[in-house]
Amino acid sequence: MNQCQLLGRLVRDPELRYTQQGTPVCSFTLAVDRRFNRDKTDYIRVIAWRNTAEFCANYFQKGSRIALVGSIQTRTWEDDSGKKHREVEVIADSVYFAESKRDNQLESPVEDAIANGDFIPVDMDEDCPF
């Protein structure tokens, strides 16, 4: 089974093009942190077709956090000078928003700490909200 799930941020704005037959195709690069080593980031090329391509171009931009489900594909080709090239990319089947509009504009230090997963001390003399 060839299926992958990715969560990351767009490195630059998605690029929407159309084939000669008029089929929309969108390409972008996704920066994905490694699961067990968050200090390392992989940059993964993603291709989306048809409605998914138009959705990506219309609703995502550089820095958008997205989740996607797709399949891995390898392509090989030879350029005009005879040099062989190989590329690994993900063909996106489904693409999702992975952040709310508010994630980029937090209103208080408490919300900022919650978003970063930092510990928030609670004053036990006050009524605890939970």
Secondary structure, 3 states (H helix, E strand, C coil): CCCEEEEEEECCCCEEEECCCCCEEEEEEEEEECCCCCCCEEEEEEEEEHHHHHHHHHHCCCCCEEEEEEEEEEEEEECCCCCEEEEEEEEEEEEEECCCHHHHCCCCHHHHHHHHCCCCCCCCCCCCCC
